[in-house]
Amino acid sequence: MQTVTIVGAGPAGLVAAKMLLTDGFDITIFEKHASLSGIWSFEGAYYNLHTHQPGGTIEVSDLYDEYASCEHAHAYLCKYADKFDRTSHIRLRSQVLSIFKSNLHNAAESWSITVEQTAETLSSIETFHFDFVVIVSGLFSSYHMPLVRGQEKFSGSIVHANDIKSHEQLVDQKKISIGFAASNLYDDGVFKPQYALNDELVSFPVQPIFTELKRQNRIRGHVSAIEEIIDSNTVRLNTGKIFSPIDLIICSTGHYLRFPFLSDADAPTMGLPHETSNDFDLYRRLIPVSEPRIAFLGYVSSNGTWMIDEVASHCVSNYFKGVQLLPSREEMQKEILTIRDFVLSRFGTTAPHIRYFCLELIEIYLHYMDLPLRRTNNWWPENFGVYRPNRLKTLHGEMQARDRGVSFPNQFYFSFFHVLQFCFRFYSEL
């Protein structure tokens, strides 16, 4: 039996585990936190984290539920892991230190995975070997912390928004927030985005409570940046305005994408972001051109993230089984460059977590696996209904039928042509 390690037990990791287990792989999941669910776990989430989507749109096809809060999402993912017996395959408190292969082009060589495992006060370092690797460490695992001149003088705390875990950390604190990425954190404080709220660089929802507190003048907004921390509790903006005393500086400054367990040589070779480039040049945003025995999941942020991860997991499993053959390196590189140039010209970025064309990405994967793009039995919901995960429930059965060369028993599809035909017959009989 071929072995696969999955780095990360967030939503994408759990979905990938289910697909790979179903397809007969022996899997091991390494998760650095003390609980699964990634950004939805206590360690991964900031205080009061919620989804911005209605229930039933962020879930997997095998388990229907509705939720909004971080706690509910965490419970949902734990339930999902238990339902399909993935919990026994997860090693919690296991930080992956390195993923190494002496020759990336040698398909016969296994991957060496060095892991630091912690249990209470004890820790140990161990090396494992696997045939395949799936990396799902997430878009939000590396915090971006700005450097502020004079910050060594500050006697208060400078923290990232993800380090705010409870309301108690904010009570009775004179606060400054840099950035606008976690607007549901704030109760009373000073808010300092670098850009205006209507700037094209700022495009995400604002929590209603934030707007209300701003209206009450409990939050003061300044389109500026911190120029210097003058002394232990005094901050000066680049507009010259001074605030004192300040106890807490919250950096809502986002995250950056890095893979610290890969060497400085391997990351650029695989087309991954590194110190001198933020490009994410993977074939279909999944597979490095240089090494098809490693895959990257969960690096597309959109309203259909979990659905994309589910379909992409099928793709990855097909690659690893040898059912889905990759084109030549030249063809893969050509497609990568074409997509990168298009995204850059259209959206001004090459970031992998692009929020556009999420359904197109699902259909690209479906088409590539030779599966039908039409996912319902009626033209009206197919074209005008919400694209929910339950449209993907039969994917595995469809692939098994495809591999056996038989037809999957699809339901009758009531098309728009049938509507016209019915109307024609109805009116012709009048």
C-alpha positions in Angstrom: 0.0 0.0 0.0 1.3 3.4 -0.9 1.8 5.9 1.9 0.8 9.6 2.0 1.5 12.2 4.6 -0.8 15.2 4.9 0.6 18.3 6.5 -2.3 20.1 8.2 -5.6 18.9 9.6 -7.7 21.8 8.5 -10.8 21.5 6.2 -8.6 20.8 3.1 -6.5 18.3 4.9 -9.6 16.4 6.3 -11.2 16.3 2.8 -8.0 15.1 1.2 -7.7 12.4 3.9 -11.2 11.1 3.2 -10.5 10.9 -0.6 -7.1 9.2 -0.3 -8.3 6.7 2.3 -11.3 5.8 0.1 -8.9 5.3 -2.8 -6.8 2.8 -0.8 -3.8 4.9 0.4 -2.2 4.6 3.8 -2.3 8.1 5.3 -0.8 10.0 8.2 -1.8 13.6 9.1 0.6 15.8 11.0 -1.1 18.8 12.7 0.9 21.3 14.7 -2.0 22.4 16.9 -3.5 20.5 19.8 -6.8 20.1 17.9 -7.9 19.7 14.3 -9.7 22.2 12.0 -6.9 24.6 11.2 -7.9 28.2 11.3 -11.2 27.1 12.9 -9.4 25.7 16.0 -8.7 27.7 19.1 -5.1 28.1 18.3 -5.8 29.1 14.7 -8.7 31.5 15.1 -8.9 35.0 16.4 -11.6 36.2 18.8 -15.1 36.2 17.5 -14.1 34.7 14.1 -17.2 34.0 11.9 -17.8 33.0 8.4 -19.4 35.6 6.1 -21.5 33.1 4.2 -24.9 31.5 4.7 -25.2 28.0 6.1 -24.9 25.2 3.6 -22.4 26.9 1.4 -19.2 26.2 3.4 -19.4 22.5 4.1 -18.5 19.2 2.4 -20.9 17.1 0.3 -20.8 14.1 2.8 -22.2 16.0 5.8 -24.9 18.7 5.7 -24.9 21.3 8.4 -25.4 25.0 9.0 -23.1 27.2 11.0 -21.6 30.6 11.3 -19.2 30.8 14.3 -15.7 29.5 14.7 -16.9 27.1 17.5 -19.6 25.6 15.3 -17.2 25.2 12.4 -14.7 23.5 14.6 -17.4 21.1 16.0 -18.5 20.4 12.4 -15.0 19.5 11.2 -14.5 17.2 14.3 -17.8 15.5 13.5 -16.7 15.1 9.9 -13.4 13.6 10.9 -15.1 11.1 13.2 -17.7 10.1 10.7 -15.1 8.9 8.2 -12.6 7.6 10.8 -9.9 10.1 10.1 -9.2 11.0 13.7 -7.1 7.9 14.2 -4.8 9.0 11.4 -4.1 12.4 12.9 -1.0 13.1 15.0 -1.7 16.3 16.9 1.0 18.6 18.3 3.2 17.4 15.5 5.1 20.3 13.9 6.7 19.4 10.5 10.2 20.7 10.5 11.4 19.6 7.1 10.2 17.9 3.9 13.2 16.7 1.9 14.1 14.7 -1.1 17.7 14.6 -2.5 16.5 14.6 -6.1 13.1 16.1 -6.8 13.0 14.4 -10.2 13.6 10.9 -8.9 10.1 9.3 -8.7 11.5 6.2 -7.0 12.9 8.1 -4.0 10.6 8.6 -1.0 10.1 11.8 0.9 11.8 12.3 4.3 9.6 14.1 6.8 11.1 15.3 10.0 8.6 16.0 12.7 8.8 17.5 16.2 6.1 15.8 18.4 5.1 17.4 21.7 3.3 15.7 24.6 2.7 18.0 27.6 6.3 19.0 28.6 8.1 16.5 26.5 9.1 16.7 22.9 10.8 14.4 20.4 12.0 14.6 16.9 11.5 11.8 14.5 11.9 11.2 10.7 9.3 9.4 8.6 9.3 8.3 5.0 6.3 8.5 2.6 5.7 7.9 -1.1 3.6 11.0 -1.5 3.1 14.4 0.3 0.0 16.6 0.4 0.6 20.1 1.9 -2.4 21.8 3.3 -0.8 24.2 5.8 -3.2 26.9 4.8 -3.1 30.5 3.6 -3.2 31.9 7.2 -0.4 30.0 9.0 2.3 32.7 8.7 1.5 36.1 10.3 2.7 39.3 8.7 4.0 41.6 11.4 5.2 45.1 10.4 8.3 46.6 11.9 7.7 50.0 13.5 10.6 52.4 14.3 11.1 52.6 18.1 9.0 49.5 18.9 11.7 48.3 21.3 10.7 51.3 23.6 7.1 50.2 23.8 6.1 48.8 27.2 2.8 47.5 26.1 2.0 44.5 23.8 2.3 44.4 20.0 0.3 41.4 18.8 -1.2 40.0 15.6 -5.0 39.9 15.4 -4.8 36.1 15.4 -3.3 36.2 18.9 -6.5 37.9 20.3 -8.4 34.9 21.6 -10.9 36.5 24.1 -12.6 39.7 24.9 -10.7 39.9 28.2 -7.5 40.7 26.3 -9.2 43.9 25.0 -10.9 45.1 28.2 -9.5 48.4 29.7 -6.8 48.6 27.0 -6.1 51.7 25.1 -5.6 50.2 21.6 -4.4 51.0 18.2 -5.1 48.7 15.3 -3.0 48.6 12.2 -4.9 47.4 9.2 -8.4 46.4 8.5 -8.3 42.6 8.2 -10.3 41.6 11.3 -12.9 44.3 11.8 -15.0 42.2 14.2 -12.3 42.3 16.8 -12.8 45.8 18.0 -14.8 47.4 20.7 -13.2 50.7 21.7 -9.9 51.9 20.2 -8.1 53.8 17.5 -8.2 52.2 14.0 -5.4 53.0 11.6 -5.7 51.5 8.1 -3.0 52.5 5.7 -5.5 52.9 2.9 -8.9 54.6 2.6 -11.9 52.3 3.2 -13.0 52.8 -0.4 -9.6 52.1 -1.8 -9.5 49.4 -4.4 -6.9 47.5 -2.3 -9.5 47.1 0.4 -12.2 44.7 -0.6 -13.7 42.6 2.2 -16.9 42.9 4.3 -17.1 45.2 7.4 -18.8 43.8 10.5 -21.9 45.8 11.4 -20.7 46.3 15.0 -17.6 48.0 13.6 -19.7 50.5 11.7 -21.9 51.2 14.7 -18.9 51.8 17.0 -17.4 54.1 14.5 -20.6 56.0 14.3 -20.6 56.3 18.1 -17.0 57.6 18.0 -15.8 54.7 20.1 -13.5 53.9 17.2 -11.6 56.6 15.5 -10.4 56.0 11.9 -7.3 57.5 10.4 -6.0 56.8 6.9 -2.4 56.8 7.9 0.4 54.6 9.2 2.4 54.5 12.4 5.7 56.4 11.8 7.3 55.9 15.2 6.8 54.7 18.8 8.3 57.6 20.7 8.4 56.2 24.2 6.9 53.4 26.3 3.3 54.4 25.6 3.3 57.1 22.9 2.7 56.6 19.2 3.1 59.1 16.4 1.4 58.7 13.0 2.9 59.8 9.7 0.4 62.6 9.7 2.0 64.0 12.8 -0.8 63.1 15.1 0.2 61.7 18.5 -1.6 59.2 20.7 -0.8 58.5 24.4 -1.2 56.5 26.5 -1.4 53.3 24.3 -1.4 49.9 25.9 -1.9 47.6 23.0 -1.1 47.6 19.3 -3.0 45.0 17.2 -1.6 44.2 13.8 -4.5 43.2 11.5 -2.0 43.1 8.7 -2.8 39.8 7.2 -0.6 36.8 6.4 2.0 35.8 3.9 2.4 32.5 2.2 5.6 30.5 3.0 6.6 26.9 3.4 9.3 26.9 6.1 9.6 23.1 6.1 10.9 23.2 2.5 14.5 24.2 1.7 15.5 27.5 0.2 16.4 25.6 -2.9 13.3 23.4 -3.2 10.7 26.1 -2.8 11.6 28.1 -6.0 12.3 24.9 -7.9 8.7 23.9 -7.2 7.4 27.3 -8.2 6.4 28.3 -4.6 6.5 31.7 -2.9 9.9 32.4 -1.3 11.9 35.4 -0.2 12.3 37.0 -3.6 9.0 36.0 -5.2 5.3 35.6 -4.2 4.4 33.7 -7.3 2.5 30.4 -6.9 3.3 28.6 -10.1 1.7 25.2 -9.8 -0.1 23.2 -12.5 -3.8 23.7 -11.9 -2.7 25.3 -8.6 -2.1 21.8 -7.3 1.1 20.1 -8.7 4.6 21.4 -9.1 6.0 21.0 -12.6 9.2 19.6 -11.2 7.7 17.0 -8.8 4.3 15.4 -9.3 4.5 13.3 -6.1 3.7 16.3 -3.9 0.5 18.3 -4.0 -0.7 21.6 -2.5 -4.4 22.0 -1.4 -6.4 24.8 0.2 -4.6 27.7 -1.4 -7.6 29.2 -3.1 -9.7 31.6 -1.1 -13.2 32.1 -2.4 -16.8 31.6 -1.5 -16.5 28.0 -2.7 -13.2 27.1 -0.9 -14.3 23.8 0.6 -16.0 22.7 -2.6 -12.9 23.5 -4.6 -10.8 21.5 -2.0 -13.2 18.5 -2.4 -13.0 18.4 -6.2 -9.2 19.1 -6.1 -8.7 16.2 -3.6 -10.2 13.9 -6.2 -7.8 15.3 -8.8 -4.8 14.8 -6.5 -5.8 11.2 -5.6 -6.2 10.5 -9.4 -2.7 11.8 -10.0 -1.2 9.7 -7.2 -3.0 6.6 -8.4 -1.7 7.2 -12.0 -5.2 7.4 -13.3 -4.8 11.0 -14.3 -1.7 11.5 -16.4 0.0 14.9 -16.4 0.9 16.6 -19.7 4.5 17.3 -20.6 6.5 19.8 -18.4 6.5 22.3 -21.4 2.7 22.1 -21.6 2.2 22.5 -17.9 4.6 25.5 -17.8 2.8 27.1 -20.7 -0.6 26.9 -19.0 0.9 28.2 -15.7 2.3 31.3 -17.5 -0.9 31.9 -19.4 -3.0 31.8 -16.3 -0.5 34.0 -14.4 -0.4 36.6 -17.1 -4.2 36.7 -17.3 -4.7 37.1 -13.6 -2.0 39.7 -13.4 -3.5 41.7 -16.2 -7.0 41.4 -14.9 -6.6 41.7 -11.2 -3.1 43.2 -10.7 -1.8 40.2 -8.6 -0.4 36.8 -9.0 -1.5 35.7 -5.5 -2.8 32.1 -5.4 -5.7 33.0 -3.1 -7.6 34.7 -5.8 -11.3 35.2 -5.0 -12.5 35.1 -8.6 -13.7 32.4 -10.9 -14.2 29.8 -8.1 -16.8 27.9 -10.0 -14.7 27.9 -13.2 -11.9 26.3 -11.2 -14.3 23.5 -10.0 -15.3 23.0 -13.6 -11.7 22.9 -14.8 -11.1 20.0 -12.4 -14.3 18.2 -13.3 -13.5 18.6 -17.0 -9.9 17.4 -16.5 -11.2 14.2 -14.7 -13.6 13.7 -17.6 -16.7 14.1 -15.3 -19.9 16.0 -16.3 -20.1 19.7 -15.5 -23.8 19.5 -15.2 -24.5 18.6 -11.6 -28.3 18.7 -11.2 -31.3 17.2 -13.0 -33.0 20.4 -14.0 -31.9 23.3 -16.1 -33.3 25.9 -13.7 -31.3 25.1 -10.5 -28.4 24.2 -12.7 -28.1 27.7 -14.1 -29.8 29.8 -11.5 -29.6 27.9 -8.2 -26.9 28.2 -5.5 -23.9 26.0 -6.2 -24.0 23.9 -3.0 -21.6 21.0 -2.0 -24.4 18.4 -2.4 -23.8 18.7 -6.2 -20.6 16.9 -5.6 -21.9 13.9 -3.6 -21.7 11.4 -6.5 -18.2 12.3 -7.7 -16.5 9.2 -6.3 -19.1 6.9 -7.8 -18.8 8.7 -11.1 -15.0 8.2 -11.1 -15.4 4.5 -10.3 -17.8 4.1 -13.2 -15.4 6.0 -15.5 -12.5 3.8 -14.5 -14.5 0.6 -15.2 -15.6 2.1 -18.5 -19.3 2.0 -17.7 -21.9 4.7 -17.5 -22.9 6.2 -14.2 -26.7 6.0 -13.7 -27.5 9.7 -14.0 -31.1 10.9 -13.4 -33.1 12.3 -16.3 -32.1 15.9 -17.0 -35.0 18.3 -17.6 -33.4 20.8 -20.0 -34.5 24.1 -21.4 -35.2 22.3 -24.6 -37.8 20.1 -22.8 -39.4 23.3 -21.6 -39.7 24.7 -25.1 -40.9 21.4 -26.4 -43.6 21.2 -23.7 -44.7 24.8 -24.4 -44.9 24.1 -28.1 -47.1 21.0 -27.6 -49.3 22.8 -25.1 -50.0 25.8 -27.3 -50.4 23.6 -30.5 -53.2 21.7 -28.8 -55.1 24.9 -27.8 
